[in-house]
Amino acid sequence: MHAVTAQISSSGAIDASARTPFECLLEAELNALRTAGLYRSRARLDGQQGARVAIDGREFVSFASNDYLGLAADERIIAAARAGVDRFGVGAGASHLLYGHGRAHEELEEALAYFTGYPRALYFSCGYLANIGVISALCTRADAVFVDKLNHASLNDAMLLSRARFHRYAHLDLGRLEHFLRASRARRKLIVTDAVFSMDGDLAPVPELAQLCDRYGAFLLLDDAHGFGVLGTHGAGTLSHFGVASERIVYMGTLGKAAGVCGAFVAADAALIELLVNRARTYIYTTATPPALAVALLESLAIIRREDWRRAHLARLIAMLAAARPTLPGALLPSHTAIQPLVLGSVQTATRTMRALAEHGLIVPAVRPPTVPPATARLRISLSAAHGIADVERLLAALQQLAP
Ligand SMILES: *Cc1c(COP(=O)(O)O)cnc(C)c1O
C-alpha cells in the first residue's frame, strides 16, 4: 500500500515509471496479449443500444449487438420498466429465499413457462449464473457431463465447477457423443449444448440429441441464448423450431439478447425447478434481480409473441447475406440465424477488416482466439430486426470493396 501511495504525486497523477514488482508482472502479461494482437479493450457507447449507436460523438451502424429483435430500447418496454420502478422500487434488496422474491418475478416465471410449454420456469439474474446453477445442482462427482467443443464459456465453466466427469465431443459429432454415452457408467448423464452456437450461428441437432437421451437414459440441457425470441413459433425458441418436446430436456433461455432486457430462465418440470430453488447456488446466494426488470420482461414477451414481422424481417436480412456469399472476403458460414460469421483466418486480417469497416461507419466485431478456435478469427455479424435493408446493403458494399 505504501509503495502505491508514494507513487501518487501532489497533482493526483500516478507516476507510471515507478511500478511495483507486482504491476510489472501484470504489465508483462498484458504486453504478451498486445504482441499477439489479442489485447481487448471496450468501446464506450454514448447512448442507447441498437442498430445505430454513437461512440465518442460519432454515429455508426452496428452489427455487434445481440439485440436481435431491436427491443433493447423499445419505448413500450422502457415504459413498463418505469412503471415497475414506480410500483416496486429499484432494488430487490435480498435474495429470493430471504424475502427478495416478489410477485413480478413470479408472474414472469409463469409467462415464461407458458410460452415455452413447460410446467415451471425459474428466473435467474443472468445466463452465466443459470448455467452454473443448473449443472452444479444436477451433477456431482458421481455424474457425467457430455459437451460440444464449441459450447459457450459459461457452460464450460459450469461443467468444471460441478466436478462431474466430462466428455467433450467435436462440434456436432453425434457418433462420438454416442460412443461416450454408451461407455459411461455414471449415475446421471447430462448432455449440454448451445442450441444456436454463439460464434458459428449453426444449430444443435436437437431431435437427434433427444433420441440419444431416450436411448441412454440421459438428460439434455439446451442453452437457447441465441434462439429464444428468434426461432420457433412466435419466437418460442429452438425446441419449437424443431417441434421437439421431451421430459428429458431442460431448457435455458436468456433475456438480455433478443428479449432486450436482462436475466435468464430455466424451464423444466416442477420437481427440477424446486430442486434448483433448493440447490442452485447461483440462485440462492445472490440478490434477486430488480422486480422492475421482470415487469419490463413481461412487456417484452408480449411483443416477442405478437410481432412476427420482426422475425420475418430478420429472415429477409439473413437471405440478403446468403445471396451475397460469393462476393464477400473470407468464408461466410452457412447460418440461418441472426449470427452471421465471416471467417477470415488470421487475427491480423480480422482486426484489419474490422478497422476498415469502422472507417465506413460500420461496427462489426472481430472475434479472436481463445473465443474461437485458432486460425478461425472472424467477424461476427449480428443482424437485427432494427436494421433496414439499406443498412445491410451498406455493409455488403463495404465488404465487397475489401474482397481481394
Ligand atoms: C450470452 C450467453 C450466455 C450468458 O447469458 P447472459 O445472460 O449474458 O449471462 C450463455 N450461453 C450462451 C450460449 C450465450 O451466448
The ligand as an SDF file (V2000), in Angstrom:
LIG
                    3D

 15 15  0  0  0  0  0  0  0  0999 V2000
  -24.7140  -14.8480  -23.7570 C   0  0  0  0  0  0  0  0  0  0  0  0
  -24.7250  -16.3040  -23.4850 C   0  0  0  0  0  0  0  0  0  0  0  0
  -24.8490  -16.8020  -22.1840 C   0  0  0  0  0  0  0  0  0  0  0  0
  -24.8220  -15.8990  -20.9950 C   0  0  0  0  0  0  0  0  0  0  0  0
  -26.0030  -15.2130  -20.8440 O   0  0  0  0  0  0  0  0  0  0  0  0
  -26.0190  -13.8410  -20.0270 P   0  0  0  0  0  0  0  0  0  0  0  0
  -27.4250  -13.6450  -19.6570 O   0  0  0  0  0  0  0  0  0  0  0  0
  -25.4890  -12.8100  -20.9640 O   0  0  0  0  0  0  0  0  0  0  0  0
  -25.1220  -14.0470  -18.8490 O   0  0  0  0  0  0  0  0  0  0  0  0
  -24.9780  -18.1550  -22.0080 C   0  0  0  0  0  0  0  0  0  0  0  0
  -24.9370  -19.0010  -23.0490 N   0  0  0  0  0  0  0  0  0  0  0  0
  -24.7720  -18.5680  -24.3220 C   0  0  0  0  0  0  0  0  0  0  0  0
  -24.7490  -19.5550  -25.4330 C   0  0  0  0  0  0  0  0  0  0  0  0
  -24.6390  -17.2070  -24.5670 C   0  0  0  0  0  0  0  0  0  0  0  0
  -24.4500  -16.7770  -25.8010 O   0  0  0  0  0  0  0  0  0  0  0  0
  1  2  1  0
  2  3  1  0
  2 14  2  0
  3  4  1  0
  3 10  2  0
  4  5  1  0
  5  6  1  0
  6  7  2  0
  6  8  1  0
  6  9  1  0
 10 11  1  0
 11 12  2  0
 12 13  1  0
 12 14  1  0
 14 15  1  0
M  END
$$$$
